[in-house]
Amino acid sequence: MSGAALVRALREPVTVARLDATAWNALIAAARAERLIGTLAVRVDAAQAPQAVRPILADARLDAEREARQALWEADRAAEALGAPVLLLKGTAYVAAGLTAGEGRFIGDLDILAPREMMNEIEERLKAAGWEWVKEDAYDDAYYRQWMHELPPMIHRERDRMIDVHHTILPLTARQSPDAEAMLADSVSITERLSILSPEDMVCHSVAHLLADGDMAGGLRNLWDIHCLLEKADLGRLEERAERHGISRHVAQARRLAAVLYGRGRGERLTLWDHVVMWRLLARDGWGRETRKLLRFAFYVRSHWLRMPPMMLARHLVTKWRKGHRPV
């Protein structure tokens, strides 16, 4: 499986020297599909790659560097528009802080966290600075505003870059209710304009996104983030923060999975649920395509089940189905 090959290459980069052309094709395909091609390029010594592969890795490193510059520029523009320091989340935070998780990382949207009571002011300031709404559907707009953990996504009309403004890290209807005020209070300034979550809260955020919210599509990258972020976290304090945010069980599972897949945790005692999650994370064929369709669909349903109560979930899925949405 190409997913397992990607994990092995990230964990032990020297092993790529043994790969033949077919295995390299599968590895590159999986890395691209998981948006880990830049990370792979940074980890692997180019001299150990075949001549034909080296330009691919070089391009990936350049692309990641370009995205990092763009992400930091967008963060600066957001801080300018808001007239206040910005608390960065996810990839932009990792790059801005110079963390291992940011090395070679491809960055999509700019994600920031701010107090919920400031959402209206932030919305108006961003609109005045050139950001526009992405979602024009009235149902989607209302759903975001009433139930989600963020404003509807916005995109800048000139730079074509998106921003997601969060007021917490999980939907308001989710079973867990992380303490966003505590995250804001314990944030760490890295420049006059930019701040990030504490190391422990960064782990909690990434874990919540992987195990308590989504369908785990692209989960190998999220787990790689967690593996890297754990290096900077105080484990005792991490347990305290995880309990405060109501995700202790998820953090414990993420630590086991990160140790087994990316670390040296061969002796970890895995549960049946751990194995199921790993089957989902590693479900890619030699062309980088996702496999195990029924398992993927089960995790798709689970992601919605985690986000909302049964009756609300039923209404939401029926509405989205009528509007033409179909799970991949």
DRENBAMI-608179 format. One record per residue: residue in one letter; x, y, z of N, C-alpha, C, O in turn. Coordinates in steps of 0.001 Angstrom, whole numbers, plus 500000, padded with zeros to 6 digits. Example, Ala and Ser with C-alpha at 12.3 -4.5 7.8 and 13.67 -1.06 7.14 Angstrom:
# residues 2
a513190494310507800512300495500507800513200496700507800514236496681508465s512850497750507080513670498940507140512900500030507870513409501138508039
//
This chain:
# residues 328
m500846498805500000500000500000500000500880501243500000501880501308500715s500499502229499193501323503434499094501264504275500362502206505009500659g500158504178501121500083504919502371501131504450503353501789505267503998a501297503131503475502308502573504370503709502930503895504595503186504711a503915502949502586505227503307502040505572504753502367506723505064502673l504581505638502305504807507045502631505176507202504097506103507939504434v504459506515504961504755506575506392506182506101506657506922506730507413r506556505001506037507896504448506239508972505427505757510002505587506412a508737506078504621509717507028504085509878508244504986510989508750505144l508790508719505577508880509861506485509553509473507792510320510248508364r509256508266508257509825507801509527511312507481509390512116507838510251e511664506811508305513047506396508083513438506746506649513412505879505776p513800508004506393514074508453505017515135507631504292515102507532503065v516068507043505023517138506283504354516597505063503619517260504542502722t515408504602503982514855503400503343514482503629501885514279502663501150v514386504885501445513999505133500054515091504694499091514831504512497901a516301504523499587517403504106498711517168502720498130517776502354497124r516278501941498765516012500579498300514847500493497323514551499406496827l514185501594497034512978501565496211513311501438494728514287502013494246d512484500675494013512607500618492559511679501651491932511023502406492650a511615501693490618510834502725489930509355502644490280508711503670490498t508808501421490335507384501257490664507091501771492066506097502462492286a507964501429493015507765501875494394507888503391494514507155504011495285w508812503998493755508935505454493768507675506115493210507213507123493745n507129505557492151505880506099491589504776506084492636504047507063492799a504658504954493350503617504838494373503859505819495513502921506425496030l505123505971495902505453506882496996505140508328496627504536509052497418i505538508744495455505268510122495013503766510362494890503273511425495270a503039509380494362501591509525494210500919509687495566500051510543495732a501314508871496532500726508967497867501084510285498531500233510909499165a502334510717498394502765511973499013501999513160498442501631514080499173r501763513135497146500977514219496536499538514178497022498960515214497351a498958512986497069497566512862497484497364513320498926496329513902499254e498340513063499781498239513442501190498779514848501454498821515292502601r499190515543500399499805516865500519501024516838501444501256517754502234l501790515755501315503019515601502073504249515555501171505340515210501625i504077515901499894505190515807498959506310516774499347507486516439499198g505967517960499838506988518906500277507726518405501507508944518546501611t506980517817502442507588517251503641508526516110503267509638516012503786l508064515244502356508905514152501891510179514689501258511268514168501501a510043515732500443511200516303499756512218516865500737513424516784500502v511738517431501830512647517973502841513332516850503617514504516957503977r512588515776503868513115514676504678514132513813503934515097513325504522v513903513634502642514717512692501869515971513366501327515911514478500802d517082512700501455518332513161500850518226512942499342518069511810498884a518312514025498577518139513925497129519107512927496502518804512324495472a520255512758497115521250511840496556520783510396496601521301509553495868q519792510098497468519286508737497579518120508478496627517607507361496555a517711509498495911516611509355494960517157509161493554518234509663493233p516424508434492710516860508280491314516925509640490619516265510591491039q517702509723489582517870510977488859516540511545488397516333512757488440a515630510669487952514340511136487443513446511713488533512540512496488247v513698511329489778512858511777490888513340513105491470512553513859492041r514618513385491324515188514563491978514526515879491567514306516724492435p514196516100490285513492517349489941512119517449490597511679518549490933i511437516326490784510131516330491447510277516800492886509502517628493364l511272516267493563511497516667494951511956518122495043511546518850495948a512801518540494113513268519931494118512108520894493899512014521918494576d511216520568492945510047521410492697509144521472493922508592522524494245a508998520335494603508145520299495793508697521198496889507941521893497567r510020521184497062510627522063498068510405523532497717510092524342498590l510566523872496443510353525254496010508901525667496183508614526782496619d507979524762495838506551525065496001506212525308497471505464526230497796a506763524484498352506495524649499780507058525974500290506420526656501092e508245526333499827508841527614500234507987528780499752507786529750500482r507480528684498510506631529739497978505340529857498789504905530959499123e504731528708499103503493528735499876503723529298501268502858529985501811a504881529014501848505189529559503168505271531084503117504740531770503991r505938531610502090506027533078501949504640533685501751504312534709502352q503828533049500905502473533555500678501646533519501957500896534449502252a501795532428502716501023532292503948501397533380504953500524533958505601l502677533654505079503110534686506020502679536077505559502362536937506381w502669536295504239502188537568503723500698537730504005500256538812504390e499919536663503817498490536725504108498247536992505590497336537738505950a499057536387506442498917536632507874499186538100508191498479538706508997d500205538666507557500524540078507757499396540962507259499056541951507908r498792540615506086497696541396505532496455541327506432495735542312506589a496222540159507012495081540021507913495286540868509163494356541529509625a496492540851509710496780541671510883496624543152510567496121543919511388e497058543552509370496895544946508948495424545308508832495005546377509275a494638544415508236493210544683508054492471544768509383491568545587509550l492861543915510325492157543870511606492684544901512598492047545181513613g493854545463512293494408546463513192494770545911514547494772546638515540a495082544607514596495393543955515862496207542705515593496189542186514477p496929542207516606497664540947516417496727539806516047495571539782516466v497226538873515268496440537745514782496983536456515384498192536223515395l496064535611515892496456534320516438496344533284515324495245532943514887l497484532793514875497534531873513742497264530440514171497599530033515283l496650529680513265496405528266513483497018527453512344497308527982511271k497207526164512595497584525182511576498900525553510873499843526024511507g498942525331509552500192525429508814500886526767508904502107526826509047t500120527847508822500751529169508893501415529379510240502481529988510319a500798528882511296501394528988512630502704528213512697503686528688513266y502713527019512114503927526193512167505074526878511431506209526883511908v504777527451510278505808528119509493506282529389510202507482529647510284a505346530170510708505704531426511359506582531195512585507458532003512896a506340530086513276507101529792514489508359528969514213509120528671515133g508577528603512955509764527823512613509738526412513165510788525866513504l508559525808513264508425524466513833508707523396512786508574523631511585t509095522223513260509364521105512364508133520771511525508260520393510360a506959520905512102505721520601511382505539521501510165504780521159509258g506214522632510127506087523550509004507087523310507892506996523936506835e508046522409508109509095522184507117508545521426505908508157520263506018g508515522093504761508000521478503546506488521421503482505938520828502553r505797522023504447504347521883504509503657522755503478503971523938503345f502727522178502755501876522947501867500764523575502692500165522919503545i500490524852502433499527525610503233498422526125502327498687526787501324g497202525822502681496065526284501896495524527594502436496044528666502127d494476527504503246493826528685503790494634529275504945495453528594505562l494384530553505222494879531176506437493827530953507516492686531394507373d494202530276508586493289530011509703493713530841510898494881530835511288i492757531558511478493056532359512664491983532110513715490881531657513403l492322532413514966491394532256516087491198533597516759492160534327516996a489949533923517069489634535192517723488414534985518621487668534026518426p488199535863519598487031535729520475485730535795519680485625536536518704r484757535022520104483487534960519376482791536317519325482146536663518335e482933537073520402482241538365520445482810539363519442482210540413519212m483963539048518839484571539945517865484267539557516418484752540205515491m483473538512516217483244538022514864482625539077513947483042539212512797n481655539812514433481013540823513585482001541905513162482033542307511999e482799542370514108483790543408513799484835542877512822485202543561511867i485306541668513060486312541069512171485746540906510769486422541197509783e484523540447510683483876540267509378483854541576508599484208541603507420e483447542639509238483353543932508559484724544458508156484874545021507072r485708544285509002487056544759508683487646543982507501488295544575506639l487431542679507452487946541876506348487245542248505039487889542343503994k485957542454505096485218542847503885485727544196503373485865544397502166a485999545103504285486503546419503882487891546322503262488285547183502476a488647545252503622490008545094503108490079544197501879491170543869501414g488916543796501345488931543071500079488547541613500123488542540953499084w488222541081501298487773539688501358486277539599501058485504540485501425e485887538524500390484493538304500012484059536910500446484889536041500713w482742536712500512482219535403500902482412534386499780482237534687498599v482781533172500191482908532062499239481565531383499040481180531080497910k480858531145500119479583530431500059478438531410499838478163532263500681e477778531278498702476651532151498391475315531503498736474279532167498722d475337530202499048474117529484499380473600529939500744474354529947501717a472334530314500823471762530857502059471772529816503178472011530151504338y471513528556502829471511527505503855472901527342504454473051527290505675d473925527261503593475292527096504078475715528279504943476350528098505982d475361529490504512475731530682505275475089530647506664475750530915507668a473806530317506710473100530266507999473649529151508889473779529314510102y473968528016508263474495526887509026475821527259509690476039526971510867y476704527903508922477979528329509489477763529273510667478361529097511729r476934530242510483476779531273511501476108530755512770476394531236513866q475224529783512626474498529294513792475205528150514508475172528058515736w475848527274513726476313526031514327477814525771514233478334524956514996m478509526421513344479918526085513133480841526854514077480417527750514807h482109526471514035483123527045514911483876528190514238484917528633514725e483342528659513120484027529687512336483024530457511496481894530014511292l483452531615511012482661532337510030482648531563508718483524530728508492p481675531820507852481758531232506508483081531647505867483524532779506063p483719530760505109485035531084504528484975532295503599483981532516502907m486052533070503597486148534263502768487390534160501887488360533493502247i487356534816500744488484534808499812488783536248499388487868537051499210h490056536563499230490420537919498847490207538095497343490643537265496546r489553539153496973489154539336495574490343539540494640490229539266493445e491466540007495143492639540250494300493678539133494411494256538722493404r493916538644495624494982537661495822494479536223495728495282535292495667d493176536033495716492582534702495576493038533764496697493246532573496468r493189534297497887493596533510499053492482533528500079491871534565500338m492223532348500669491104532206501590491532532412503037492685532185503403i490580532844503841490794532980505274489624532336505999488466532524505625d489936531578507038488924530981507906489101531583509291490155531435509910v488070532260509773488134532923511072487391532061512096486165531959512059h488136531451512994487569530555514007487308531302515306488044532221515667h486249530897516006486050531382517370486178530237518371486179530469519580t486285529007517880486660527837518669487171526796517675487286527097516486i487477525586518128488141524645517227487286523458516816487725522646516001l486072523332517356485140522302516916483762522926516752483459523921517410p482916522361515883481560522902515732480835522998517074481075522200517980l479963523967517186479252524185518446478363523006518811478015522830519978t477993522197517823477141521034518065477937519769518360477347518719518619a479269519849518324480106518668518535479980518165519969479593518907520872r480312516892520161480215516298521486481219516903522461480947516994523659q482363517311521957483352517963522807483234519480522665482854519989521611s483566520194523744483512521658523732484837522224524231484946522604525396p485835522282523368487139522823523779487012524247524319486143525009523894d487871524585525238487848525887525895488651526889525067489856527049525261a487968527555524149488643528502523263489194529692524034490244530225523677e488498530119525090488992531248525882490328530914526535491212531765526629a490465529674526984491733529255527587492837529213526536493984529556526824m492498528797525332493491528787524252493960530191523927495155530429523749l493031531112523852493384532498523575494234533080524702495206533794524453a493861532770525939494571533320527095496011532814527181496901533536527632d496235531577526748497569530981526855498370531070525560499412530428525433s497896531856524603498614531975523331499973532630523540500212533300524545v500861532421522565502247532872522670502553533836521522502362533487520357s503020535032521839503383536006520806504714535616520177505662535262520878i504779535685518833506048535410518149506566536658517430507761536754517150t505684537612517129506075538935516633505069539932517206504154539543517932e505235541200516887504285542201517363502902541981516765501900542389517351r502841541333515592501568541169514899501011539756514946499833539546514656l501832538795515303501424537400515167501625536641516474502587536874517205s500706535737516747500840534848517897500363533461517495499723533290516458i500679532476518322500290531089518069499766530489519365499925531073520437l499147529331519264498713528613520450499933528104521218501031528009520670s499725527784522478500784527134523243501088525783522603500241525236521896p502284525232522837502614523931522232501583522851522534501248522047521664e501084522834523758500116521807524138498769522021523462498114521061523056d498354523283523343497081523564522672497180523324521171496184522975520537m498368523507520589498535523176519179498313521685518943497682521287517964v498838520867519853498591519424519748497097519142519876496534518391519079c496462519736520868495030519511521094494209519916519876493275519211519493h494553521050519264493823521496518086493972520508516945492986520145516304s495196520071516685495430519141515594494748517795515850494205517185514929v494778517342517090494114516090517448492602516209517277491960515304516743a492042517318517727490599517511517596490182517491516135489156516911515781h490979518122515293490670518167513866490736516777513245489934516447512371l491685515964513690491857514636513105490842513636513634490218512921512849l490664513570514950489935512455515547488552512803516089487752511902516339a488254514083516276486971514444516882486091515258515946485087515829516371d486471515314514660485718516191513766485539515597512371484421515239512001g486604515485511595486491515152510181486418513671509879486321512841510783d486466513344508571486374511954508122487750511339507906487862510243507357m488798512038508334490185511587508286490770511541506887491822510936506681a490111512168505920490730512307504600491993513144504757491965514197505394g493104512681504177494366513390504353494905513323505764495678514183506184g494495512298506498494858512217507903496317511944508182496796512232509278l497045511389507210498461511135507444499229512438507656500192512479508423r498801513499506975499464514791507192499131515326508574500010515834509270n497870515217508978497501515684510315498264514928511392498719515515512374l498400513618511200499123512831512195500608513174512190501253513145513239w501157513499511019502551513948510965502710515249511747503682515417512484d501750516174511587501776517412512372501835517087513860502647517642514599i500961516178514284500894515821515703502213515227516172502720515579517237h502761514329515374504058513719515703505127514798515914505896514726516872c505178515781515037506169516853515151505868517773516327506782518176517046l504600518110516530504230519027517600504474518427518979504770519152519929l504353517116519092504580516456520380506010516650520863506271516587522064e506942516887519939508337517097520321508501518339521193509402518397522030k507630519334520997507739520603521728506805520672522940506893521607523737a505919519698523082504899519765524131505399519138525427506123518143525412d505005519728526535505222519136527840504095518125528074502926518509528120l504428516851528220503403515808528236502483515904529450501293515603529357g503030516321530576502184516496531746501176517609531536499995517452531846r501635518725531015500730519844530738499769519489529607498621519934529606l500232518687528640499355518266527550498163517484528098497033517677527650e498409516619529049497306515851529648496317516784530338495106516583530252e496835517804531023495959518771531689495111519533530673493909519709530869r495744519988529579495010520756528569493997519872527839492884520306527540a494393518631527555493478517723526870492235517482527713491122517430527188e492423517334529022491274517149529910490407518397529941489179518310529935r491043519546529973490285520799529995489449520964528722488329521473528772h489993520533527592489280520664526319488352519488526026487665519484525004g488326518500526903487419517368526739487836516368525682486992515659525133i489147516299525383489599515396524326490746514503524799491611514137524003s490762514154526071491841513321526615491953512002525870493053511564525535r490817511370525612490834510078524926491414510207523525492166509342523077h491064511282522839491550511490521482493054511776521469493775511286520600v493518512565522429494941512864522505495735511597522792496793511381522202a495235510762523689495918509517524003496006508622522766497042508008522510q494916508552522003494939507734520787495909508309519756496662507562519131a495894509614519578496796510242518614498255509979518980499085509744518101r498565510017520258499936509738520680500320508297520348501446508040519923r499392507355520540499689505958520199499911505798518698500868505154518268l499024506387517914499122506245516457500380506920515921501058506375515050a500690508101516438501891508808515991503143508015516348504094507966515568a503143507397517520504301506608517938504488505387517045505613505051516674v503391504725516702503480503508515895503826503827514445504672503158513852l503187504839513868503384505122512455504635505948512173505343505680511202y504915506938512998506010507856512695507170507795513681508256508300513396g506947507186514826507981507158515839508632505800515977508827505076515001r508957505480517196509601504202517484508727503374518416509225502595519229g507407503557518284506487502913519213506017501549518779504820501267518807r506939500699518379506534499366517922505872498567519038505073497668518776g506213498903520303505652498144521415504359498706521960503853498210522966e503811499725521327502561500328521792501430499298521762501316498514520820r500603499311522797499428498429522857498266499148522175497704500095522726l497914498697520985496864499341520206495522498664520452495442497448520623t494478499474520467493128498953520593492591498583519214493194498912518192l491455497900519198490811497584517924490471498863517169490627498923515950w490007499885517885489670501157517246490912501818516660490834502446515604d492056501688517329493307502198516772493580501564515412493947502251514458h493399500248515332493657499542514077492685499992512982493079500139511825v491425500209513343490441500676512363490849502042511819490787502278510612v491265502936512708491691504271512279492920504169511368493013504889510374m493853503290511698495035503122510847494647502583509473495208503009508464w493699501657509421493232501152508115492690502296507276492901502350506065r491981503217507941491443504375507211492579505293506753492577505751505611l493528505559507611494610506479507271495479505952506134495969506730505315l495670504657506079496601504062505116495920503585503839496553502928503012a494652503902503670493866503353502554494156504060501227493358504872500758r495307503740500630495649504244499297496319503137498498497044502306499044d496060503142497186496677502142496325497973502686495720498427503769496089g498562501935494797499830502322494209499773503550493331500810504070492921w498570504022493036498409505253492261498032506444493150497750507532492649g498028506234494457497680507297495390496188507473495582495757508383496290r495390506610494958493931506728495081493463506093496390494020505096496848e492418506699496985491870506134498212491159504819497915490468504684496905t491339503866498799490692502566498683489728502376499859489485503302500632r489181501155499981488265500812501082487081501776501128486890502509502098k486307501755500071485217502712499895484202502651501032483760503687501528l483833501446501442482851501321502516483392501899503823482661502548504572l484669501661504090485275502207505296485297503731505226485001504395506219r485641504293504073485644505752503916484249506318504141484089507351504793f483231505635503597481862506124503772481458506063505242480777506960505738a481876505007505936481557504894507359482175506052508142481544506595509049f483402506430507796484036507552508483483395508881508091483364509815508892y482886508970506869482151510165506453480900510341507319480627511431507821v480151509256507485478953509302508331479347509615509767478699510421510436r480418508970510238480874509211511614481226510681511831480928511240512886s481863511314510833482262512710510996481046513603511234481102514543512027h479955513305510544478739514089510758478069513716512080477499514571512757w478144512439512439477565511990513705478247512688514882477599513033515870l479557512889514765480288513569515824479928515046515900480026515662516962r479515515603514785479300517047514724477933517494515213477782518642515629m476932516619515175475587517096515487474678515988515997474925514814515719p473628516337516741472670515361517256471926514666516104471878515195514993p471341513470516365470740512657515295469706513374514425469784513300513199m468745514060515031467697514690514236468258515832513384467874516002512227m469149516594513957469781517668513203470615517099512068470628517643510964l471318515993512345472118515340511314471238514878510160471586515076508996a470107514266510475469211513773509423468720514921508545468715514807507319r468308516025509167467833517174508393468948517746507528468732518097506368h470144517834508108471276518401507377471627517547506164471804518079505068l471731516238506342472116515360505237471060515360504134471403515346502952v469776515377504512468711515428503506468794516728502719468658516728501496t469017517838503421469123519135502746470283519156501773470140519607500637k471454518662502224472621518655501355472426517717500170472879518012499065w471752516582500393471491515638499308470613516270498249470863516112497054r469598516976498673468689517651497737469421518720496930469059519014495790k470449519291497537471212520332496837472295519740495932473055520474495300g472357518406495875473282517762494958474596517328495547475452516832494814h474798517493496854476054517082497452476097515570497578475133514949498024r477234514973497178477428513537497329478801513281497926479778513885497482p478908512395498929480224512073499500481087511389498454480601510571497672v482375511728498443483304511133497479483633509701497869484402509034497177
//
